[in-house]
Amino acid sequence: MTRNFEDMVARQKAHESVVTVYRTANTFPEFERFGLCSQFQRTAVSIAANIAEGYKKLSKADKLRFLNISQGSLEECRYYCILARDLEYIDNMKYQSLVNAIVQAGYMLNAYIKGIVNNSGITTDVTIVKDWN
């Protein structure tokens, strides 16, 4: 049982991916500062922030809504990894490192969602992604 959102493994993994994204985006060309860098960073923060915000929601439906937003941000973040690689802002090794950090956060997020869904007695359209490749 967690005492606060900081104890959540899903949030911790998401936070690790945010730090990785920030460090990586800081190496992008200066002209991307207000473009891809900014969007990439905001999307990564959204993953962890929505997990944290959903943690304190009282209804399971509200929790799941915020966690689903986090899932969407996670997928958006994965796209920015692909774009950064294809624009040659990062090499394949850095790409794999970024994606691995995001995928780990996704696994924990999906496990948390699955636990809520299985214990709630409700059905939801929140997608539980099993294969990230």
DSSP file (Angstrom, degrees, kcal/mol; ACC not computed):
  #  RESIDUE AA STRUCTURE BP1 BP2  ACC     N-H-->O    O-->H-N    N-H-->O    O-->H-N    TCO  KAPPA ALPHA  PHI   PSI    X-CA   Y-CA   Z-CA
    1    1 A M              0   0    0      0, 0.0     2,-0.3     0, 0.0     0, 0.0   0.000 360.0 360.0 360.0 138.7    0.0    0.0    0.0
    2    2 A T        -     0   0    0      1,-0.1     3,-0.1     3,-0.0     6,-0.0  -0.709 360.0-157.6 -97.3 147.9    1.3    3.4   -0.8
    3    3 A R  S    S-     0   0    0     -2,-0.3     2,-0.3     1,-0.3    -1,-0.1   0.747  78.0  -7.3 -91.5 -28.6    1.1    6.4    1.5
    4    4 A N  S >  S-     0   0    0      1,-0.0     3,-1.7     0, 0.0     4,-0.4  -0.948  82.6 -86.7-157.3 174.2    1.3    9.0   -1.3
    5    5 A F  G >  S+     0   0    0     -2,-0.3     3,-1.1     1,-0.3     6,-0.2   0.768 118.3  67.9 -62.0 -24.8    1.9    9.3   -5.0
    6    6 A E  G 3  S+     0   0    0      1,-0.2    -1,-0.3     5,-0.1     6,-0.0   0.771  95.0  56.9 -66.3 -24.2    5.7    9.4   -4.5
    7    7 A D  G <  S+     0   0    0     -3,-1.7     2,-0.3     4,-0.1    -1,-0.2   0.628  81.7 108.7 -79.7 -13.9    5.6    5.8   -3.3
    8    8 A M    <>  -     0   0    0     -3,-1.1     4,-2.3    -4,-0.4     5,-0.1  -0.471  61.2-151.0 -72.2 126.9    4.1    4.6   -6.5
    9    9 A V  H  > S+     0   0    0     -2,-0.3     4,-2.8     1,-0.2     5,-0.2   0.884  97.5  56.5 -63.5 -38.3    6.5    2.6   -8.7
   10   10 A A  H  > S+     0   0    0     98,-0.3     4,-2.1     1,-0.2    -1,-0.2   0.915 110.0  44.4 -60.1 -42.9    4.6    3.7  -11.8
   11   11 A R  H  > S+     0   0    0     -6,-0.2     4,-2.7     2,-0.2    -1,-0.2   0.883 111.9  53.1 -69.2 -38.5    5.1    7.3  -10.9
   12   12 A Q  H  X S+     0   0    0     -4,-2.3     4,-2.2     2,-0.2    -2,-0.2   0.926 111.4  45.3 -62.7 -44.9    8.8    6.7  -10.0
   13   13 A K  H  X S+     0   0    0     -4,-2.8     4,-1.9     2,-0.2    92,-0.3   0.893 112.8  51.4 -65.5 -39.5    9.5    5.0  -13.4
   14   14 A A  H  X S+     0   0    0     -4,-2.1     4,-2.0    -5,-0.2    34,-0.2   0.913 108.9  51.2 -62.9 -41.7    7.6    7.8  -15.2
   15   15 A H  H  X S+     0   0    0     -4,-2.7     4,-2.3     1,-0.2    -2,-0.2   0.907 107.1  53.2 -62.4 -42.0    9.7   10.4  -13.3
   16   16 A E  H  X S+     0   0    0     -4,-2.2     4,-2.0     1,-0.2    -1,-0.2   0.898 108.9  49.6 -59.2 -39.9   12.9    8.6  -14.4
   17   17 A S  H  X S+     0   0    0     -4,-1.9     4,-2.6    84,-0.2    -1,-0.2   0.866 107.7  54.6 -68.9 -34.3   11.8    8.8  -18.0
   18   18 A V  H  X S+     0   0    0     -4,-2.0     4,-2.8     2,-0.2    -2,-0.2   0.938 108.3  48.4 -61.6 -46.8   11.0   12.5  -17.6
   19   19 A V  H  X S+     0   0    0     -4,-2.3     4,-2.4     1,-0.2    -2,-0.2   0.908 112.2  49.5 -60.7 -42.2   14.6   13.1  -16.3
   20   20 A T  H  X S+     0   0    0     -4,-2.0     4,-2.2     2,-0.2    -1,-0.2   0.913 111.3  49.0 -63.6 -43.0   16.0   11.1  -19.3
   21   21 A V  H  X S+     0   0    0     -4,-2.6     4,-3.3     2,-0.2     5,-0.2   0.931 111.1  49.7 -62.9 -45.7   13.8   13.1  -21.8
   22   22 A Y  H  X S+     0   0    0     -4,-2.8     4,-1.7     1,-0.2    -2,-0.2   0.932 112.0  47.6 -59.8 -45.9   14.9   16.4  -20.3
   23   23 A R  H  < S+     0   0    0     -4,-2.4     4,-0.2    -5,-0.2    -1,-0.2   0.894 116.1  44.8 -63.2 -38.8   18.6   15.5  -20.5
   24   24 A T  H >< S+     0   0    0     -4,-2.2     3,-2.1    -5,-0.2     4,-0.3   0.934 110.0  52.8 -71.1 -46.6   18.2   14.3  -24.0
   25   25 A A  H >< S+     0   0    0     -4,-3.3     3,-1.5     1,-0.3    -1,-0.2   0.805  98.4  66.3 -61.7 -28.8   16.1   17.2  -25.3
   26   26 A N  T 3< S+     0   0    0     -4,-1.7    -1,-0.3     1,-0.3    -2,-0.2   0.646  97.2  56.0 -67.3 -12.6   18.8   19.6  -23.9
   27   27 A T  T <  S+     0   0    0     -3,-2.1    -1,-0.3    -4,-0.2    -2,-0.2   0.487  85.3 106.0 -95.1  -4.8   21.2   18.2  -26.6
   28   28 A F  S <  S-     0   0    0     -3,-1.5     5,-0.1    -4,-0.3    61,-0.0  -0.257  88.5 -76.1 -69.7 161.9   18.8   19.0  -29.5
   29   29 A P    >   -     0   0    0      0, 0.0     3,-2.0     0, 0.0     4,-0.2  -0.244  42.4-116.0 -57.2 148.2   19.7   21.9  -31.8
   30   30 A E  G >  S+     0   0    0      1,-0.3     3,-2.0     2,-0.2     4,-0.3   0.822 112.7  65.0 -56.8 -35.2   18.9   25.3  -30.4
   31   31 A F  G 3  S+     0   0    0      1,-0.3     3,-0.3     2,-0.1    -1,-0.3   0.649  96.5  58.4 -67.6 -11.7   16.3   26.0  -33.0
   32   32 A E  G X >S+     0   0    0     -3,-2.0     5,-1.8     1,-0.2     3,-1.2   0.421  74.6 103.6 -91.6  -0.1   14.2   23.2  -31.5
   33   33 A R  T < 5S+     0   0    0     -3,-2.0     5,-0.5     1,-0.3    -1,-0.2   0.872  93.0  27.8 -51.0 -45.4   14.1   24.8  -28.1
   34   34 A F  T 3 5S+     0   0    0     -3,-0.3    -1,-0.3    -4,-0.3    -2,-0.1   0.332 128.6  45.9-100.9   6.1   10.5   26.0  -28.5
   35   35 A G  T <>5S-     0   0    0     -3,-1.2     4,-2.3     3,-0.1     5,-0.2   0.493 124.8  -1.0-109.0-106.9    9.5   23.2  -30.9
   36   36 A L  H  >5S+     0   0    0      1,-0.2     4,-2.9     2,-0.2     5,-0.3   0.880 129.7  55.4 -60.9 -41.5   10.3   19.6  -30.4
   37   37 A C  H  ><S+     0   0    0     -5,-1.8     4,-2.5     1,-0.2     5,-0.2   0.953 111.3  43.8 -56.4 -51.8   12.2   20.1  -27.1
   38   38 A S  H  > S+     0   0    0     -6,-0.7     4,-2.5    -5,-0.5     5,-0.2   0.922 116.8  45.2 -61.6 -46.7    9.4   21.9  -25.4
   39   39 A Q  H  X S+     0   0    0     -4,-2.3     4,-2.3     2,-0.2    -1,-0.2   0.909 112.9  50.8 -66.1 -41.8    6.7   19.5  -26.7
   40   40 A F  H  X S+     0   0    0     -4,-2.9     4,-2.1    -5,-0.2    -2,-0.2   0.921 113.3  45.8 -60.3 -46.5    8.8   16.4  -25.8
   41   41 A Q  H  X S+     0   0    0     -4,-2.5     4,-2.5    -5,-0.3    -2,-0.2   0.921 112.5  49.4 -66.1 -45.0    9.4   17.7  -22.3
   42   42 A R  H  X S+     0   0    0     -4,-2.5     4,-2.0    -5,-0.2    -1,-0.2   0.896 111.5  49.9 -62.0 -40.0    5.8   18.6  -21.6
   43   43 A T  H  X S+     0   0    0     -4,-2.3     4,-1.2     2,-0.2    -1,-0.2   0.915 110.5  49.1 -66.3 -42.3    4.6   15.3  -22.8
   44   44 A A  H >X S+     0   0    0     -4,-2.1     4,-1.2     1,-0.2     3,-0.5   0.922 111.3  49.8 -62.7 -43.8    7.0   13.4  -20.6
   45   45 A V  H 3X S+     0   0    0     -4,-2.5     4,-3.0     1,-0.2     5,-0.2   0.882 103.8  61.2 -61.3 -37.8    6.0   15.5  -17.6
   46   46 A S  H 3X S+     0   0    0     -4,-2.0     4,-2.2     1,-0.2     5,-0.2   0.834  97.6  58.5 -59.4 -34.1    2.3   14.8  -18.4
   47   47 A I  H <X S+     0   0    0     -4,-1.2     4,-1.3    -3,-0.5    -1,-0.2   0.979 115.1  33.4 -59.6 -56.7    2.9   11.0  -17.9
   48   48 A A  H  X S+     0   0    0     -4,-1.2     4,-2.4   -34,-0.2    -2,-0.2   0.883 117.3  54.8 -68.8 -39.5    4.1   11.4  -14.3
   49   49 A A  H  X S+     0   0    0     -4,-3.0     4,-2.7     1,-0.2    -1,-0.2   0.884 107.9  48.6 -65.3 -38.9    1.9   14.3  -13.5
   50   50 A N  H  X S+     0   0    0     -4,-2.2     4,-2.4    -5,-0.2    -1,-0.2   0.833 109.7  52.6 -72.5 -30.8   -1.3   12.6  -14.5
   51   51 A I  H  X S+     0   0    0     -4,-1.3     4,-1.4    -5,-0.2    -2,-0.2   0.944 112.8  45.6 -63.5 -46.7   -0.3    9.5  -12.5
   52   52 A A  H  X S+     0   0    0     -4,-2.4     4,-0.7     1,-0.2    -2,-0.2   0.921 114.6  47.0 -62.8 -44.7    0.2   11.7   -9.5
   53   53 A E  H >< S+     0   0    0     -4,-2.7     3,-0.7     1,-0.2     4,-0.4   0.907 111.1  51.2 -66.2 -40.8   -3.1   13.6  -10.0
   54   54 A G  H >< S+     0   0    0     -4,-2.4     3,-1.1     1,-0.2    -1,-0.2   0.782  95.5  73.4 -65.6 -26.3   -5.1   10.4  -10.5
   55   55 A Y  H 3< S+     0   0    0     -4,-1.4    -1,-0.2     1,-0.3    -2,-0.2   0.867 100.5  41.5 -56.9 -39.7   -3.7    9.0   -7.3
   56   56 A K  T << S+     0   0    0     -3,-0.7    -1,-0.3    -4,-0.7    -2,-0.2   0.464  84.7 116.6 -92.3  -1.7   -5.8   11.3   -5.1
   57   57 A K    <   -     0   0    0     -3,-1.1     6,-0.1    -4,-0.4    -3,-0.0  -0.470  57.3-148.0 -68.1 138.2   -9.0   11.0   -7.1
   58   58 A L  S    S+     0   0    0     -2,-0.2     2,-0.3     4,-0.0    -1,-0.1   0.873  74.6  64.8 -79.0 -38.8  -11.7    9.4   -5.1
   59   59 A S  S  > S-     0   0    0      1,-0.1     4,-2.3     4,-0.0     5,-0.1  -0.628  76.7-135.1 -89.9 147.0  -13.7    7.6   -7.7
   60   60 A K  H  > S+     0   0    0     -2,-0.3     4,-2.8     1,-0.2     5,-0.2   0.858 107.0  57.7 -65.0 -34.9  -12.2    4.8   -9.7
   61   61 A A  H  > S+     0   0    0      2,-0.2     4,-2.0     1,-0.2    -1,-0.2   0.916 107.8  46.8 -62.4 -42.0  -13.6    6.3  -12.9
   62   62 A D  H  > S+     0   0    0      2,-0.2     4,-2.1     1,-0.2     5,-0.2   0.921 111.8  51.1 -64.5 -43.4  -11.7    9.5  -12.2
   63   63 A K  H  X S+     0   0    0     -4,-2.3     4,-2.3     1,-0.2    -2,-0.2   0.944 111.4  47.6 -56.9 -48.3   -8.5    7.6  -11.4
   64   64 A L  H  X S+     0   0    0     -4,-2.8     4,-2.4     1,-0.2    -1,-0.2   0.852 107.1  56.9 -65.0 -34.7   -8.8    5.7  -14.6
   65   65 A R  H  X S+     0   0    0     -4,-2.0     4,-1.9     2,-0.2    -1,-0.2   0.939 110.7  43.2 -62.0 -46.8   -9.4    8.8  -16.7
   66   66 A F  H  X S+     0   0    0     -4,-2.1     4,-2.0     1,-0.2    -2,-0.2   0.879 114.0  50.9 -67.6 -36.9   -6.2   10.4  -15.5
   67   67 A L  H  X S+     0   0    0     -4,-2.3     4,-2.0    -5,-0.2    -1,-0.2   0.856 108.5  52.2 -68.8 -33.5   -4.3    7.2  -16.0
   68   68 A N  H  X S+     0   0    0     -4,-2.4     4,-2.2     2,-0.2    -2,-0.2   0.879 107.1  52.3 -68.9 -37.3   -5.6    6.9  -19.5
   69   69 A I  H  X S+     0   0    0     -4,-1.9     4,-2.3     1,-0.2    -2,-0.2   0.909 108.3  52.4 -60.8 -40.8   -4.4   10.5  -20.2
   70   70 A S  H  X S+     0   0    0     -4,-2.0     4,-2.3     1,-0.2    -2,-0.2   0.897 106.4  52.7 -61.8 -41.0   -1.0    9.3  -18.9
   71   71 A Q  H  X S+     0   0    0     -4,-2.0     4,-2.1     2,-0.2    -1,-0.2   0.914 108.8  50.1 -60.5 -42.3   -1.1    6.4  -21.3
   72   72 A G  H  X S+     0   0    0     -4,-2.2     4,-2.2     1,-0.2    -2,-0.2   0.911 110.6  49.0 -62.9 -42.0   -1.8    8.8  -24.2
   73   73 A S  H  X S+     0   0    0     -4,-2.3     4,-2.5     1,-0.2    -1,-0.2   0.868 107.7  56.0 -64.5 -36.0    1.1   11.0  -23.2
   74   74 A L  H  X S+     0   0    0     -4,-2.3     4,-2.0     2,-0.2    -2,-0.2   0.923 108.9  45.7 -62.3 -44.5    3.3    8.0  -23.0
   75   75 A E  H  X S+     0   0    0     -4,-2.1     4,-1.9     2,-0.2    -2,-0.2   0.893 111.5  52.4 -67.0 -38.6    2.5    7.0  -26.6
   76   76 A E  H  X S+     0   0    0     -4,-2.2     4,-1.9     1,-0.2    -2,-0.2   0.910 108.4  51.7 -61.1 -41.4    3.0   10.6  -27.7
   77   77 A C  H  X S+     0   0    0     -4,-2.5     4,-1.6     1,-0.2    -2,-0.2   0.886 106.0  54.2 -63.1 -40.0    6.4   10.6  -26.0
   78   78 A R  H  X S+     0   0    0     -4,-2.0     4,-1.8     1,-0.2    -1,-0.2   0.888 106.0  53.4 -62.0 -37.8    7.3    7.4  -27.8
   79   79 A Y  H  X S+     0   0    0     -4,-1.9     4,-2.7     1,-0.2    -2,-0.2   0.918 104.9  53.6 -62.9 -42.1    6.5    9.1  -31.1
   80   80 A Y  H  X S+     0   0    0     -4,-1.9     4,-2.7     1,-0.2    -1,-0.2   0.825 104.8  55.9 -64.0 -29.6    8.9   12.0  -30.2
   81   81 A C  H  X S+     0   0    0     -4,-1.6     4,-2.1     2,-0.2    -1,-0.2   0.931 109.1  46.3 -63.6 -45.1   11.6    9.4  -29.6
   82   82 A I  H  X S+     0   0    0     -4,-1.8     4,-2.8     2,-0.2    -2,-0.2   0.930 113.6  48.8 -61.9 -46.0   11.1    8.1  -33.1
   83   83 A L  H  X S+     0   0    0     -4,-2.7     4,-2.3     1,-0.2    -2,-0.2   0.919 110.2  50.5 -62.0 -44.7   11.0   11.6  -34.6
   84   84 A A  H  <>S+     0   0    0     -4,-2.7     5,-2.8     1,-0.2     6,-1.1   0.891 113.0  47.1 -61.4 -39.0   14.2   12.6  -32.7
   85   85 A R  H ><5S+     0   0    0     -4,-2.1     3,-1.4     3,-0.2    -2,-0.2   0.936 112.6  48.1 -66.2 -46.3   15.9    9.5  -34.0
   86   86 A D  H 3<5S+     0   0    0     -4,-2.8    -2,-0.2     1,-0.3    -1,-0.2   0.794 110.4  51.2 -68.8 -27.4   14.7   10.1  -37.6
   87   87 A L  T 3<5S-     0   0    0     -4,-2.3    -1,-0.3    -5,-0.2    -2,-0.2   0.463 115.6-120.9 -82.9  -1.6   15.8   13.7  -37.5
   88   88 A E  T < 5S+     0   0    0     -3,-1.4    -3,-0.2     2,-0.2    -2,-0.1   0.797  76.8 128.2  64.4  33.0   19.2   12.4  -36.3
   89   89 A Y  S   <S+     0   0    0     -5,-2.8     2,-0.3    -6,-0.2    -4,-0.2   0.702  79.2  25.5 -82.9 -23.1   19.1   14.4  -33.1
   90   90 A I  S    S-     0   0    0     -6,-1.1    -2,-0.2    -9,-0.1    -1,-0.2  -0.964  83.0-124.8-135.1 153.3   19.8   11.1  -31.2
   91   91 A D     >  -     0   0    0     -2,-0.3     4,-2.5    -3,-0.1     5,-0.2  -0.361  38.2 -95.1 -89.3 176.9   21.6    8.0  -32.3
   92   92 A N  H  > S+     0   0    0      1,-0.2     4,-2.6     2,-0.2     5,-0.2   0.846 123.5  54.5 -63.1 -34.7   20.1    4.5  -32.1
   93   93 A M  H  > S+     0   0    0      2,-0.2     4,-2.0     1,-0.2    -1,-0.2   0.931 111.4  43.8 -66.3 -44.0   21.7    3.8  -28.7
   94   94 A K  H  > S+     0   0    0      2,-0.2     4,-2.6     1,-0.2    -2,-0.2   0.880 112.0  55.0 -66.8 -37.6   20.1    6.9  -27.2
   95   95 A Y  H  X S+     0   0    0     -4,-2.5     4,-2.9     1,-0.2     5,-0.2   0.942 108.8  47.0 -58.2 -48.7   16.8    6.1  -28.9
   96   96 A Q  H  X S+     0   0    0     -4,-2.6     4,-2.6     1,-0.2    -1,-0.2   0.891 111.1  52.0 -62.4 -39.4   16.8    2.6  -27.3
   97   97 A S  H  X S+     0   0    0     -4,-2.0     4,-1.9     2,-0.2    -1,-0.2   0.925 112.5  45.2 -62.4 -45.5   17.7    4.1  -23.9
   98   98 A L  H  X S+     0   0    0     -4,-2.6     4,-2.2     2,-0.2    -2,-0.2   0.948 114.5  47.2 -62.7 -50.1   14.8    6.6  -24.1
   99   99 A V  H  X S+     0   0    0     -4,-2.9     4,-3.1     1,-0.2     5,-0.2   0.901 110.0  53.6 -62.0 -41.0   12.3    4.0  -25.3
  100  100 A N  H  X S+     0   0    0     -4,-2.6     4,-2.4    -5,-0.2    -1,-0.2   0.910 108.8  49.0 -60.8 -41.9   13.3    1.6  -22.6
  101  101 A A  H  X S+     0   0    0     -4,-1.9     4,-1.7     2,-0.2   -84,-0.2   0.915 114.9  44.9 -62.8 -42.4   12.8    4.1  -19.9
  102  102 A I  H  X S+     0   0    0     -4,-2.2     4,-2.3     2,-0.2    -2,-0.2   0.898 111.7  52.1 -69.1 -41.0    9.3    5.0  -21.3
  103  103 A V  H  X S+     0   0    0     -4,-3.1     4,-2.6     2,-0.2    -2,-0.2   0.904 107.3  52.5 -63.0 -41.8    8.4    1.3  -21.8
  104  104 A Q  H  X S+     0   0    0     -4,-2.4     4,-1.9     1,-0.2    -1,-0.2   0.916 109.9  48.7 -60.3 -42.3    9.3    0.5  -18.2
  105  105 A A  H  X S+     0   0    0     -4,-1.7     4,-2.5   -92,-0.3    -1,-0.2   0.905 110.6  52.5 -62.4 -40.3    7.0    3.4  -17.0
  106  106 A G  H  X S+     0   0    0     -4,-2.3     4,-2.8     2,-0.2    -2,-0.2   0.892 105.9  52.5 -63.8 -41.3    4.3    2.0  -19.3
  107  107 A Y  H  X S+     0   0    0     -4,-2.6     4,-2.1     2,-0.2    -1,-0.2   0.931 112.9  44.4 -59.7 -45.7    4.5   -1.5  -17.9
  108  108 A M  H  X S+     0   0    0     -4,-1.9     4,-2.1     2,-0.2   -98,-0.3   0.897 113.3  50.8 -67.1 -40.0    4.1   -0.1  -14.3
  109  109 A L  H  X S+     0   0    0     -4,-2.5     4,-2.5     1,-0.2    -2,-0.2   0.928 110.9  48.5 -62.3 -45.9    1.3    2.2  -15.4
  110  110 A N  H  X S+     0   0    0     -4,-2.8     4,-2.8     1,-0.2    -1,-0.2   0.878 109.9  52.0 -63.7 -37.6   -0.5   -0.6  -17.1
  111  111 A A  H  X S+     0   0    0     -4,-2.1     4,-2.2    -5,-0.2    -1,-0.2   0.908 110.2  49.0 -64.4 -40.8   -0.1   -2.9  -14.0
  112  112 A Y  H  X S+     0   0    0     -4,-2.1     4,-1.9     2,-0.2    -2,-0.2   0.920 112.8  47.2 -63.7 -45.1   -1.6   -0.1  -11.9
  113  113 A I  H  X S+     0   0    0     -4,-2.5     4,-2.9     1,-0.2     5,-0.2   0.927 110.6  52.1 -62.2 -45.3   -4.5    0.4  -14.2
  114  114 A K  H  X S+     0   0    0     -4,-2.8     4,-2.9     1,-0.2    -1,-0.2   0.899 108.0  52.2 -59.6 -40.9   -5.1   -3.4  -14.4
  115  115 A G  H  X S+     0   0    0     -4,-2.2     4,-1.4     2,-0.2    -1,-0.2   0.898 111.5  46.3 -62.2 -40.9   -5.2   -3.5  -10.6
  116  116 A I  H  X S+     0   0    0     -4,-1.9     4,-0.7     2,-0.2    -2,-0.2   0.938 114.7  46.8 -66.7 -46.7   -7.8   -0.8  -10.4
  117  117 A V  H >X>S+     0   0    0     -4,-2.9     4,-0.9     1,-0.2     3,-0.9   0.924 113.1  48.8 -61.8 -45.6   -9.9   -2.3  -13.1
  118  118 A N  H 3<5S+     0   0    0     -4,-2.9    -1,-0.2     1,-0.2    -2,-0.2   0.777 116.5  42.6 -68.1 -26.2   -9.8   -5.8  -11.6
  119  119 A N  H 3<5S+     0   0    0     -4,-1.4    -1,-0.2    -5,-0.2    -2,-0.2   0.453 106.3  63.9 -96.7  -1.5  -10.7   -4.5   -8.1
  120  120 A S  H <<5S-     0   0    0     -3,-0.9    -2,-0.2    -4,-0.7    -1,-0.1   0.736  87.3-135.9 -98.5 -23.1  -13.4   -2.2   -9.2
  121  121 A G  T  <5 +     0   0    0     -4,-0.9     2,-0.3     1,-0.3    -3,-0.1   0.632  69.7 111.7  74.6  11.1  -16.0   -4.4  -10.7
  122  122 A I      < -     0   0    0     -5,-0.5     2,-0.3   -62,-0.0    -1,-0.3  -0.799  63.2-131.1-113.7 159.4  -16.4   -1.9  -13.6
  123  123 A T        -     0   0    0     -2,-0.3     2,-0.3    -3,-0.1    -5,-0.0  -0.786  27.5-177.8-104.2 155.3  -15.5   -2.2  -17.2
  124  124 A T        -     0   0    0     -2,-0.3   -63,-0.0     2,-0.1    -7,-0.0  -0.964  37.4-131.7-147.3 159.7  -13.6    0.4  -19.0
  125  125 A D        +     0   0    0     -2,-0.3     2,-0.3     2,-0.1    -2,-0.0   0.240  62.9 131.3 -97.0  12.4  -12.2    1.2  -22.4
  126  126 A V        -     0   0    0      1,-0.1     2,-0.4   -13,-0.1    -2,-0.1  -0.520  61.1-124.5 -65.4 125.2   -8.8    2.0  -21.0
  127  127 A T        -     0   0    0     -2,-0.3     2,-0.8   -59,-0.1    -1,-0.1  -0.587  15.5-155.1 -78.8 127.0   -6.3    0.1  -23.2
  128  128 A I        -     0   0    0     -2,-0.4     2,-0.5   -15,-0.1    -1,-0.0  -0.888  16.1-152.2 -99.6 104.8   -4.0   -2.3  -21.4
  129  129 A V        +     0   0    0     -2,-0.8     3,-0.1     1,-0.2   -19,-0.1  -0.660  21.0 174.7 -83.2 125.3   -1.0   -2.6  -23.7
  130  130 A K        +     0   0    0     -2,-0.5     2,-0.5     1,-0.2    -1,-0.2   0.759  68.1  45.6 -99.6 -30.8    0.7   -5.9  -23.4
  131  131 A D        -     0   0    0      1,-0.1    -1,-0.2     2,-0.0     0, 0.0  -0.956  55.4-177.9-120.4 117.8    3.3   -5.6  -26.2
  132  132 A W              0   0    0     -2,-0.5    -1,-0.1     1,-0.2   -29,-0.0   0.441 360.0 360.0 -93.1  -0.5    5.2   -2.4  -26.6
  133  133 A N              0   0    0      0, 0.0    -1,-0.2     0, 0.0    -2,-0.0   0.460 360.0 360.0 -96.2 360.0    7.2   -3.4  -29.7
